[in-house]
Amino acid sequence: MPDFIILVYIAIMAFYFFQKDDGKSFFIIMALPFIPLFNDDYWLWLQLSAALSVMLLIIEGYKAGPTAGGAVVAFFFFSVGAFVVSIIIKTAWTFLSDFSFSTFHLNNPLSYEWPTYVIALYGLAVALSLVTIFRSNKESLELTHIHISAFAFAALPHFCGSFLYGMVLSLGLFAILFLLSIIRKINPEQRFLFAYTTLGIIPGSFLLKGIMVAFF
């Protein structure tokens, strides 16, 4: 299998350097993060893919020149997105391959231990959000406070007895706070920022938990 992977890398890089249609470079860069999925030593080959991606992005930047920096930046973000998708696929595949319904039991939320400091931090995050919603100008929420609360809602489930129930609590509290922002008639753009900031960080929390479960 390593020989096959090496041949794939060689073929892709050869195609990149010998093809004359620059439009295909995007697809080549997007393909690199997914090659390691076909090898058991995923993380080792992922590092090679990352190194090659950086090299190709540098070459694309040199070819584009200073007037096309936006295209190279777009390439970069699409490449990062492809690596994230690749890691999610690997994490999900590893987790599901070891998963068995016969050994999976979901207890009642009250059956798990809820550390006092976690509950206190949840309370502080809610209090900070409430102060922001009810004391800030309706046209301009204090986003620094919102960012702190959003990070708390995403991070605290990792310290609960059950990550799943902790995340349910975080999402439930966010839903209540968002409803209060509607009742308070906060500017729609500010409500969007509130939702985007809070919900935008939560997928990263799920991804981190999946990696920890699958590989640690």
TAWOZI-V945505 format. One record per pair of residues at least 4 apart in sequence whose ideal C-beta (glycine too) atoms are under 8 Angstrom apart, sorted by the first residue. I is the first residue (numbers start at 1). J is the second residue. Records with the same first field share a line. If there is no record, write none. Layout:
# TAWOZI-V945505
I->J + J
This chain:
# TAWOZI-V945505
1->5 + 38 + 39 + 40
2->6 + 39 + 41
3->7
4->8 + 38
5->9 + 35 + 36 + 38 + 39 + 45
6->10
7->11
8->12 + 35 + 38
9->13 + 35 + 48 + 52
10->14
11->15
12->16 + 28 + 31 + 32 + 35
13->17 + 52
14->18
15->19 + 24 + 28
16->25 + 28 + 56
19->24 + 25
22->63
24->28
25->29 + 56 + 60
26->30 + 75 + 78
27->31
28->32 + 56
29->53 + 56 + 57 + 60 + 75 + 78 + 79 + 82
30->78 + 79 + 82
31->35
32->49 + 52 + 53 + 56 + 79 + 82
33->46 + 49 + 50 + 53 + 79 + 82 + 83 + 85 + 86
34->82 + 86 + 89
35->39 + 45 + 49
36->41 + 42 + 43 + 44 + 45 + 46 + 48 + 49 + 86 + 90
37->42 + 86 + 89 + 90 + 93
39->45
41->45
42->46 + 90
43->47
44->48
45->49
46->50 + 83 + 86 + 87
47->51
48->52
49->53 + 83
50->54 + 83
51->55
52->56
53->57 + 79 + 83
54->58
55->59
56->60
57->61 + 72 + 75 + 76 + 79
58->62
59->63
60->64 + 71 + 72 + 75
61->69 + 72
64->68 + 69 + 71 + 72
68->72
69->73
70->74
71->75
72->76
73->77
74->78
75->79
76->80
77->81
78->82
79->83
80->84
81->85
82->86
83->87
84->88 + 207
85->89
86->90
87->91 + 207 + 211
88->92 + 207 + 210
89->93
90->94 + 214
91->95 + 207 + 210 + 211 + 214 + 215
92->96 + 210
93->97
94->98 + 214 + 215
95->99 + 210 + 213 + 214
98->214
99->104
100->104
106->164
107->111 + 112 + 162
109->162 + 165 + 168
112->160 + 161 + 162 + 165
113->161
114->118 + 119 + 160 + 161
115->119 + 159 + 160
116->120
117->121
118->122 + 156 + 159 + 160 + 166
119->123
120->124
121->125 + 152 + 156
122->126 + 152 + 156 + 169 + 170 + 173
123->127
124->128 + 152
125->129 + 148 + 149 + 152 + 153 + 156 + 173
126->130 + 149 + 173 + 177
127->131
128->132 + 145 + 148 + 149
129->133 + 145 + 146 + 149 + 177
130->134 + 177 + 180
131->135 + 145
132->136 + 141 + 142 + 145 + 146 + 149
133->141 + 177 + 180 + 181 + 184 + 186
134->184
136->140 + 141 + 142
137->141
138->184 + 185 + 186 + 187 + 190
139->187 + 190
140->187 + 190
141->145 + 146 + 186 + 190 + 193 + 194
142->146
143->147 + 193 + 197
144->148
145->149
146->150 + 193 + 194 + 197 + 198
147->151 + 197
148->152
149->153 + 198
150->154 + 197 + 198 + 200 + 201
151->155 + 201
152->156
153->170 + 171 + 173 + 174 + 198 + 202
154->170 + 198 + 201 + 202 + 204 + 205
155->159 + 205
156->160 + 166 + 170
157->163 + 164 + 165 + 166 + 167 + 169 + 170 + 205 + 209
158->163 + 166 + 205 + 208 + 209
159->166
160->165 + 166 + 169
161->165
162->166
163->167 + 209
164->168
165->169
166->170
167->171 + 202 + 205 + 206
168->172
169->173
170->174 + 202
171->175 + 202
172->176
173->177
174->178 + 198 + 199
175->179
176->180
177->181 + 194
178->182 + 191 + 194 + 195
179->183
180->184
181->186 + 190 + 191 + 194
182->186 + 191
186->190 + 191 + 194
187->191
188->192
189->193
190->194
191->195
192->196
193->197
194->198
195->199
196->200
197->201
198->202
201->205
202->206
203->207
204->208
205->209
206->210
207->211
208->212
209->213
210->214
211->215 + 216
212->216
